[in-house]
Every structure is written in structure tokens, then in C-alpha cells.
């Protein structure tokens, strides 16, 4: 670690639980972030400021004026630009030594298989169930920890799905692929601007803890926030024995 890095990351290094060794693990880590919008913005910025060595951002969309109410990685000058490029510029403005790989695409199952395999941690900042299930399936297949967040209206939720532990659930254990969920979008329902900041920042924190080997994660715990009253609720969840994703992996099918 260079003298400049020792200075830049000094407030991390001063933490006994993190120290030089933990910061070095962050510098050598690779995080895959799916979505560079409301949740992906704080995720990308905090992973970048913390010095995660490589950040791969995946998002097919471009910056729109309506995004600027909550997507803090973007600005007015970058309206019309790819979100992944805009977020990369925002990270570089704070920490130019971080390597950012921006992929302007919709990642299908085959693409996710390769991207997840190359990452140390995956952060799902997408806004639809089909993508979340595809990301989860790839994480289960490659035994990579998944930090998943969601936010709509005034309601947010976050958990970690880490099937490296035989007792911890995957995303499909809690939200089965065959179940019917009402898809709601910000464009029709709206979203409270700070809510994505709260959930996205927590996603970044969970990912950094996993990469540095600090503390315990939210694996097996689903936290839900009602921002109207700023009240949190938590439920503990176990692996579903008949889960079509992680149970099939255990059985080798």
C-alpha cells in the first residue's frame, strides 16, 4: 500500500476491526453491481470511496432528468449519457485509482454466469423480479454472496443471501420464482428520494464487511423499512428445503 493510499484510507485503517489487512482486501476485491440507478448510485460511490479495487457496473439505461431526484451518481450535464459511464465519472472524481468496468447492457443468464463467476461479491440494485432471480441463480451456482436491496414509495428492504453457509437462504427461498408479485415502478408509483440512499448505503456497508471479513452479515435476516415512520422490522429466514434454486444445487441437479 502506497503512502497516498495509507493517507486516503487512514480512517478505515484506524478501525481495529479493519486495519491495514482489511483495507488491503478491499483494494484487491472485485464487486459486481447490477443497476446504476437509485440504489446503484450510493452503492457505487461508497464502494469507490472505500477503495474496492474493481467495480463492474451493469445497466442498459441512460441518464434522464427524472433520475436526478434520487440517483446521486448522475448530474444534469450527463443527461442522455449511459448510466454506467456517468457513475464511472462520479467515482473517478473521488477516487481515480479504482478500476470501473461499465457495461451498458441487460445481462441475461449466460452473461451473468460469467460476470458473477469473476466477482467476489454481487450487489443487486435492479428494479424487477426477473433480474433479481437471474442474479440470485448465478450467485447460488458460483457460491458468491449476494447483497440485495429494493425500494419503492416509502418502503425499502435489504438482506444478504449467502449460500456458502448450508443454513442460509437464497433470494428464491423467500421470494419463489413461481410466485406472483405485483411489479411496481418508480415511474408510476414514485419513490422517496432519501430511501434509495438509505438502502443503497446499507448495501455498500454489507458488501464492504463481506469483502474485508468484518462483523456478521444480514444473511438469514430480512430487514424492512417504513420511511413514513422511520421504523425497521426484521424477520429471520431459513433456507427452504424445497427451494427450486439452492435445494437443487445441494442435490447436485
C-alpha positions as CSV (number, residue, x, y, z in Angstrom):
1,X,0.0,0.0,0.0
2,X,1.4,3.4,-1.0
3,X,1.9,6.4,1.3
4,X,-1.0,8.1,-0.6
5,X,-3.2,5.1,0.0
6,X,-2.3,4.9,3.7
7,X,-3.4,8.5,3.9
8,X,-6.6,8.2,1.8
9,X,-7.8,5.2,3.7
10,X,-6.5,6.2,7.1
11,X,-9.9,6.4,8.7
12,X,-10.6,2.8,7.7
13,X,-7.1,1.7,8.8
14,X,-7.7,3.3,12.3
15,X,-10.6,0.8,12.8
16,X,-9.2,-2.1,14.8
17,X,-11.6,-4.5,13.0
18,X,-10.4,-3.4,9.6
19,X,-6.9,-2.2,9.8
20,X,-4.3,-2.4,7.0
21,X,-5.1,-6.0,6.3
22,X,-8.8,-5.4,5.8
23,X,-8.2,-2.3,3.6
24,X,-5.8,-4.4,1.5
25,X,-8.5,-7.0,1.0
26,X,-10.8,-4.2,-0.3
27,X,-8.1,-2.9,-2.7
28,X,-7.8,-6.4,-4.1
29,X,-11.5,-7.1,-4.3
30,X,-13.9,-7.2,-7.3
31,X,-17.6,-6.1,-6.8
32,X,-20.3,-6.6,-9.4
33,X,-23.1,-4.1,-9.2
34,X,-26.3,-4.8,-11.2
35,X,-28.1,-1.4,-11.7
36,X,-26.6,2.1,-11.6
37,X,-29.8,4.0,-10.6
38,X,-31.3,4.9,-7.3
39,X,-29.7,2.1,-5.3
40,X,-26.7,1.6,-7.5
41,X,-25.6,5.2,-7.2
42,X,-24.8,5.2,-3.4
43,X,-23.5,1.6,-3.8
44,X,-21.1,2.6,-6.5
45,X,-19.9,5.8,-4.8
46,X,-19.3,4.2,-1.4
47,X,-17.5,1.1,-2.9
48,X,-15.4,3.6,-4.8
49,X,-14.5,5.8,-1.9
50,X,-13.7,2.7,0.2
51,X,-11.2,1.6,-2.4
52,X,-12.7,-1.6,-3.8
53,X,-10.2,-2.4,-6.5
54,X,-12.5,-3.3,-9.3
55,X,-16.2,-2.3,-9.7
56,X,-18.2,-3.7,-12.6
57,X,-21.3,-1.8,-13.2
58,X,-24.1,-3.2,-15.4
59,X,-27.0,-1.1,-16.6
60,X,-28.6,-0.7,-20.0
61,X,-30.2,2.7,-19.4
62,X,-29.2,6.3,-19.9
63,X,-29.5,9.2,-17.5
64,X,-32.8,11.0,-17.6
65,X,-33.9,14.3,-15.9
66,X,-36.4,12.4,-13.7
67,X,-33.5,10.3,-12.3
68,X,-31.8,13.3,-10.7
69,X,-34.3,13.5,-7.9
70,X,-32.6,10.4,-6.3
71,X,-29.8,9.0,-8.4
72,X,-26.9,10.8,-6.9
73,X,-24.1,9.4,-9.1
74,X,-25.5,11.4,-12.0
75,X,-25.9,15.1,-12.8
76,X,-27.6,17.5,-15.2
77,X,-24.5,17.7,-17.5
78,X,-24.7,13.9,-18.1
79,X,-28.4,13.6,-19.0
80,X,-28.6,11.3,-22.1
81,X,-25.3,9.6,-21.3
82,X,-25.1,5.9,-20.3
83,X,-25.6,5.5,-16.6
84,X,-22.6,3.2,-16.2
85,X,-20.4,5.9,-17.8
86,X,-21.9,8.6,-15.7
87,X,-21.4,6.6,-12.5
88,X,-17.8,5.8,-13.5
89,X,-17.1,9.5,-13.9
90,X,-18.6,10.2,-10.4
91,X,-16.3,7.5,-8.9
92,X,-13.2,8.7,-10.7
93,X,-13.8,12.3,-9.5
94,X,-13.5,11.0,-5.9
95,X,-11.1,8.1,-6.3
96,X,-9.4,7.7,-9.6
97,X,-7.4,4.7,-8.7
98,X,-10.5,2.4,-8.7
99,X,-10.9,0.4,-11.8
100,X,-14.5,0.7,-13.1
101,X,-15.8,-1.5,-15.8
102,X,-19.0,-0.1,-17.2
103,X,-21.3,-2.5,-19.2
104,X,-24.2,-0.8,-20.9
105,X,-26.4,-3.9,-21.4
106,X,-29.1,-6.1,-20.0
107,X,-27.3,-9.0,-18.5
108,X,-29.1,-12.3,-19.4
109,X,-28.5,-15.6,-17.6
110,X,-25.5,-16.6,-19.7
111,X,-23.8,-13.2,-19.3
112,X,-24.5,-13.2,-15.5
113,X,-22.9,-16.6,-15.2
114,X,-19.6,-15.2,-16.4
115,X,-19.8,-11.9,-14.6
116,X,-20.7,-13.4,-11.2
117,X,-18.0,-16.0,-11.5
118,X,-15.4,-13.3,-11.8
119,X,-16.7,-11.2,-8.8
120,X,-16.1,-11.5,-5.0
121,X,-19.4,-10.0,-4.1
122,X,-22.6,-9.2,-6.0
123,X,-24.9,-6.3,-5.3
124,X,-28.4,-6.4,-6.8
125,X,-29.6,-2.9,-7.3
126,X,-32.1,-3.8,-10.1
127,X,-35.8,-2.9,-10.2
128,X,-37.5,-6.1,-11.4
129,X,-38.0,-9.7,-10.2
130,X,-36.8,-11.4,-13.3
131,X,-33.4,-9.8,-13.0
132,X,-33.2,-10.5,-9.3
133,X,-33.9,-14.1,-9.8
134,X,-31.4,-14.4,-12.6
135,X,-28.7,-12.7,-10.4
136,X,-29.6,-15.0,-7.5
137,X,-29.4,-18.1,-9.6
138,X,-25.9,-17.2,-10.8
139,X,-24.8,-16.4,-7.2
140,X,-26.1,-19.7,-6.0
141,X,-24.3,-21.6,-8.8
142,X,-21.0,-19.9,-8.1
143,X,-21.4,-19.6,-4.3
144,X,-21.0,-15.9,-4.3
145,X,-22.5,-13.7,-1.6
146,X,-25.4,-11.5,-2.9
147,X,-26.4,-8.2,-1.3
148,X,-29.9,-7.4,-2.4
149,X,-31.9,-4.2,-1.9
150,X,-35.2,-2.9,-3.0
151,X,-37.1,0.5,-2.6
152,X,-40.4,1.8,-3.8
153,X,-42.6,4.5,-2.5
154,X,-41.7,4.8,1.2
155,X,-40.9,1.1,1.6
156,X,-37.4,-0.5,1.5
157,X,-35.8,-3.8,2.2
158,X,-32.4,-5.3,2.4
159,X,-30.8,-8.7,3.0
160,X,-27.7,-10.8,2.2
161,X,-28.1,-14.1,0.5
162,X,-25.0,-16.2,1.1
163,X,-25.4,-19.9,0.3
164,X,-21.7,-20.6,1.2
165,X,-23.4,-21.4,4.5
166,X,-25.6,-24.5,4.4
167,X,-28.2,-22.9,6.6
168,X,-28.6,-19.5,4.9
169,X,-31.4,-18.9,2.3
170,X,-31.1,-17.7,-1.2
171,X,-33.4,-15.0,-2.7
172,X,-35.7,-17.7,-4.1
173,X,-36.2,-19.2,-0.7
174,X,-38.0,-16.1,0.3
175,X,-39.4,-14.9,-3.0
176,X,-40.1,-18.1,-5.0
177,X,-39.7,-17.7,-8.8
178,X,-43.1,-19.2,-9.4
179,X,-44.9,-16.8,-7.1
180,X,-46.9,-13.8,-8.5
181,X,-45.7,-10.4,-7.3
182,X,-47.1,-7.1,-8.4
183,X,-44.3,-5.3,-10.3
184,X,-44.4,-1.6,-9.4
185,X,-42.1,1.0,-11.0
186,X,-40.9,4.4,-9.8
187,X,-42.4,5.9,-13.0
188,X,-45.9,5.0,-11.8
189,X,-45.7,4.8,-8.0
190,X,-42.8,7.2,-7.2
191,X,-40.0,6.8,-4.7
192,X,-39.0,8.9,-1.7
193,X,-35.6,10.2,-2.7
194,X,-33.6,9.5,0.5
195,X,-35.0,6.0,0.8
196,X,-32.7,4.7,-2.0
197,X,-29.8,6.4,-0.3
198,X,-30.6,4.6,3.0
199,X,-30.9,1.1,1.4
200,X,-28.1,1.6,-1.1
201,X,-25.7,2.8,1.6
202,X,-26.6,-0.2,3.7
203,X,-25.9,-2.5,0.7
204,X,-22.5,-0.9,0.3
205,X,-21.8,-1.4,4.0
206,X,-22.8,-5.1,3.9
207,X,-20.6,-5.7,0.8
208,X,-17.6,-4.0,2.4
209,X,-18.0,-6.1,5.5
210,X,-18.1,-9.2,3.5
211,X,-15.0,-8.3,1.4
212,X,-13.0,-7.2,4.4
213,X,-14.1,-10.0,6.7
214,X,-15.6,-7.7,9.3
215,X,-18.5,-8.4,11.6
216,X,-21.5,-10.5,10.7
217,X,-23.7,-10.0,7.6
218,X,-27.5,-9.8,7.2
219,X,-27.6,-13.4,5.8
220,X,-30.7,-15.1,7.2
221,X,-32.3,-11.7,8.2
222,X,-34.6,-9.6,6.0
223,X,-34.8,-6.0,7.2
224,X,-37.7,-3.8,6.1
225,X,-38.0,-0.1,6.4
226,X,-41.2,2.0,6.5
227,X,-39.8,5.5,5.9
228,X,-43.1,7.2,6.7
229,X,-42.5,6.4,10.4
230,X,-38.8,5.5,10.0
231,X,-39.4,2.1,11.6
232,X,-37.5,-1.0,10.9
233,X,-38.8,-4.5,11.1
234,X,-36.7,-7.7,10.8
235,X,-37.6,-11.2,10.2
236,X,-35.3,-14.2,10.4
237,X,-35.5,-16.6,7.5
238,X,-34.1,-20.1,7.0
239,X,-33.2,-22.0,3.8
240,X,-36.3,-23.5,2.2
241,X,-35.9,-27.3,1.9
242,X,-37.7,-27.4,-1.4
243,X,-36.2,-24.2,-2.9
244,X,-36.0,-24.7,-6.7
245,X,-32.7,-22.9,-6.8
246,X,-30.5,-23.7,-3.8
247,X,-32.0,-27.0,-2.9
248,X,-31.4,-28.3,-6.4
249,X,-27.7,-27.2,-6.1
250,X,-27.4,-29.2,-2.8
251,X,-28.7,-32.3,-4.5
252,X,-26.3,-31.8,-7.4
253,X,-29.0,-31.4,-10.0
